[in-house]
């Protein structure tokens, strides 16, 4: 009976370790897929001045994750919303940074921050 209990405990531990390894391996893949999907949205709505513009913005967004408390996919979603609002490609990084900071400071979603910024820009006729 004691051996059976030990075997069950070992089996349970092994199963949990396997699950943990699986989750650890799957999470970065999911984050990468989410980021690539969000960047595809950016590419659809932002008119880049140069062919390298998209790859430059992609690199800049990844660099922003080091200083801003948002995931790359969230930052890319902000960039896409900026493109939809007509923000020029050269200003997308600044727009993304400002919205991310505003969303963090006021504890609001990035989408809500972008909408608020767009409304203010309309009211004050700021491009």
Protein Blocks (a to p, Z undefined) as FASTA:
>chain_A
ZZmmmmmmmmmmmmmmmmmmmmmmmmmmmmmmmmmmmmmmmmmmpccfbfklmmmmmmmm
mmmmmmpccdfklmmmmmmmmmmnopafklmmmmmmmmmmmmmmnopafklmmmmmmmmm
mmnopZZ
